[in-house]
Structure formats: C-alpha cells, structure tokens
Amino acid sequence: MSTVSIARREFPMWIGGQLVRTSSTQTITLPYDGSPVADVYVADAAVVERAVTAAEAGARAMAGLALYERAGLLEEMRRLLARDAEEFATLISSESGKPIREARFEVERSQQTLIASAGAARDLHGEAIPMDAAPTGKGRWAMTVREPIGIVAAITPFNFPLNLAMHKIGPAFAAGNSVIHKPAENTPLSALRLARLIQEAGAPEGAYNAVTGPGELTGDLIVSNERVAMITFTGSVPVGQKIRSKVGLRRVTLELGNNSSLIVEPDADLEMIVPRCVTGSFSHSGQVCISVQNIYLQEKVADEFTSKFVEQTRRLRIGHPLEDATEISSLINVNEAARVESWIDEARRSGAKVLTGGTRQGATIEPTILANVPSHLNISCKEVFGPVAVLHRYGALEDAIARVNAGEYGLQVGVCTQDMGRAFRAAQSLRFGGVIVNDVPAYRVDHMPYGGTKKSGVGREGPRYAVEEMTELKLICWRA
Ligand code: NAP
C-alpha cells in the first residue's frame, strides 16, 4: 500500500501563478471502485482567456531565460519530483487506477524526461550554412538560430498523466516557451499538483498554466485560440483529427493510437520474450499506446510460445491499485471496460478461442489471450486499449510483414529473431515510426525519438526532437 494517503480535497486550477476556481465543479473518482478522490473545477471561456493572457506574459519571461537558466529550472523540477515521488505516484494511481508499482515507475520516467529536457536546453543550437556552395552565395555568410514560438498548448490523455505531460512541458521550457496544459478530464490531479512544484522550482509566473474541464469544451476553447502558437496533443485518432482540422497554419504535433504488433520468428529467445509480452500486453491493463496487441507467431514456435504465455499471464495478481502486490487493476471507467468486453464477445461470436481471461468485473477486465481471430475484427485491427493479446500464426516472414504493414496505424512494431540479416530486412520493410528488434513494441526510453506514421500521428516526441517542433528556425544572412 502507498505510504502516502490522499484525503479528499479540492484541486484548483493554476493560472499566472494563482489558484483559480469557478462555480462549476467535477468529482474525480478512483476508477477501481468509483470512490471519490478529489474535486476539480471546470474552466469556461473567461478562464481560458485569462490563461492565454497569463501564458503570453509567461512566454516573454521564458524566452528571456538563458539556456543554462532553462536547464537549471528543469533540473530543479527533477530534484523536487524525486523528493515528492511517493505523493505523485499515489495521485497518479488514484486518478488513473494504475497499479501503484507502475505509477512509481511513471514518476521515475518523468524524471528521465526532465533530465533529457535539460540536456536539450543546453544543446539548443543552429548551424552555419555554406552560402558559397552556390555562385550567388559567394561572399555571404549565414547561420541559423532556434527561437521560441510562444504559447504551447499541451493536451494530454489519461493513461500517463504525469510523464506525457512532462514530454510536452519539458521541451517547451527548454525551447523558451510557456505552456497551457489541459489534462484529461478523469486524471487532472498530478498536473494540478505539478503546478505547485513548477512554481517552487522557480519558473516565471505564467510559464505553466493548468486548466481543467472537458475536452470538447475547455480543450476546444484552447485549440481555437489563435494566440496559442502550437498544439501538442497525445490522445485518440478521432480527437487528433478534430484538432488538426482547427489549427490552420499553426504548428501541431499529434501522438495518436496504435494496435501494436510483434513478430516472433522460430529462433526467438522465448525465455526473454514471453515475460516481456506479459508485461507489454497487460501493464496498466493494456491502456498504453504501444501495448502489445497482435502477436504474429511463426508456426514452428507458436505452440510453445502460446502455452508459456498463457501460463505466465494466469499468474498476474488482480487487485486494488494502491496495494503494492497488484499487477492488474481496473480500466479508466466501467464504460471503457464494457466496450473492451463487447469486442471480446464479438470475437467469440466469430469463432475466436479464449485461451485465458475474457471476463469483466465492474471496470476490471481479466488479462485475456485470444486465438483464431479474423483480422478484420475490432479486437485485432482497431486499438483495443485494454488487457487483450491476439495470437496469429504465419509461415513466411514476408507474409507476417505484409499483414502488419496492411494495418492503419504506424507507431512502433517489434521483431524477434537471432538472425540479424532477417531482422534488418524486416526493419527496412516495416512502415512504422519505430522498429524494436528483440523486444516488445512497448519498449521506450524517454529520450529516443517517438512518434508514428499513418493514423498514429505527425511529429516526434523525445525532448531533443520535440524542441525542434517547438522552435522557429531563423536564418541570419549577411554580406561579408
Ligand atoms: P482522448 O479521448 O483523445 O483524449 C485526449 C485529450 O484530449 C484529453 O485531455 C481530452 O479531454 C482532450 N479532448 C477531447 N476532445 C477534445 C477536443 N474536441 N478538443 C481538444 N481536446 C479534446 O484520449 P484518451 O482516451 O485520454 O487516451 C487514449 C488515447 O491516447 C489512445 O488512443 C492512445 O493510443 C492515445 N495515446 C497515444 C500516445 C502516443 O504517444 N502516441 C500515448 C498515450 C496515449 P477529456 O479527457 O476531457 O475528454
């Protein structure tokens, strides 16, 4: 059990260094059992306008900080996060229903994101341009510099409420921008607590503003405000498409969904990859954008993989998210769990075999493994975002690659083989933002470039890459 207890209390919004309340409130509940955890406020148009004005002042102040000062701010945020790690982990677990052990890991990863962001601040630079490579450039000199773009609106999903926020705030600060953050409606608590941490770390007023409320109201007001220079969004494909249709000529990064696949060749190291699949498919009940959903097994290895995978999955401990031993807890709410259950039932009716799991209790779905699933069904070709793995069989590697490439998403994919030649050929053929060899597609470190092709989105995260998206490249050219 977490050593920090969170008594139910209110979490006001944070704008321009001040706590902000409205007359409209919302209760945040523990997804596992629906018990109330905290109360937050719903922002209206006036509050969003106030946040934009505060963020304009914040952007001017952030742009005035030298790179070492931006890096110092991010390093201080990391130090404070390490100090308050257990409180943040408890908040994350309480708002999202994520097992506390995974929430603690998220806090550790958030610190890594801050370390990488501080590094990106110190390393922010342009380049010299060899103007005289063209005849009309003779006698000219030029260089590029990276300048802040202004206000960055960060809109984040429920599944990693702290670290996905950090992937936007960290690079935005490194670039010299201010942030208006709209966390997911169900999971705003860690962001609202983060506001106090950022203030304590010494950020200028207005550098970070946290505004809460439903996406279609508060989120839309922020996205539609032309004074916001860039929207960096992580979430679902339909909302990403809606945001894209509204940004016009402004900058946008969209980190969207996936139905991640892993290809397992006959020479794969099963002792290594089977437990990785158990973690990769069922962490946070599969509510991870790169959760292992489709596993393509070469016929020679399929039976052995399947029996080991089923046996290890059955050992997972289901329970209350704040219990230390819990490995599987609830989904974000009962509606989402009912949707996942209906997709499992649809597969059953189409002849799928349930090898383990398949049941729902309230918002909790038992870790589920399915076989004989027609690939056109939702549970395989759409993003399930629940604790479900679908096993497929194949003969030739080329066939598995073609089936994986035929999908509509393109975030990350995994290939497991000891044969480096085959691994490289597969990596070259797979049309994804990232190809992970000899591990699950759910593998990620926070400084690597991360983002998708096709319906998985546009732009890249990982602080060094996000900073490029969050700065204007300016050319300065002069006649010698
Ligand atoms: P979501 O429903 O798309 O919501 C994401 C955020 O957008 C929330 O803050 C939401 O607010 C807000 N929003 C909703 N409608 C909006 C609108 N019209 N204008 C502006 N903002 C709006 O996603 P989710 O259910 O929280 O998260 C699950 C999805 O995120 C999955 O598809 C998953 O794959 C994806 N994801 C992707 C990555 C990645 O890096 N590629 C990482 C994690 C998750 P409300 O909560 O108030 O509706």
Boltz pocket constraint, residues with backbone or C-beta under 6 A from the ligand:
constraints:
  - pocket:
      binder: B
      contacts: [[A, 155], [A, 156], [A, 157], [A, 158], [A, 159], [A, 160], [A, 164], [A, 182], [A, 183], [A, 184], [A, 185], [A, 186], [A, 213], [A, 214], [A, 215], [A, 216], [A, 217], [A, 218], [A, 219], [A, 220], [A, 223], [A, 234], [A, 235], [A, 236], [A, 237], [A, 239], [A, 240], [A, 242], [A, 243], [A, 255], [A, 256], [A, 257], [A, 258], [A, 288], [A, 289], [A, 383], [A, 385], [A, 411], [A, 456]]
      max_distance: 6.0
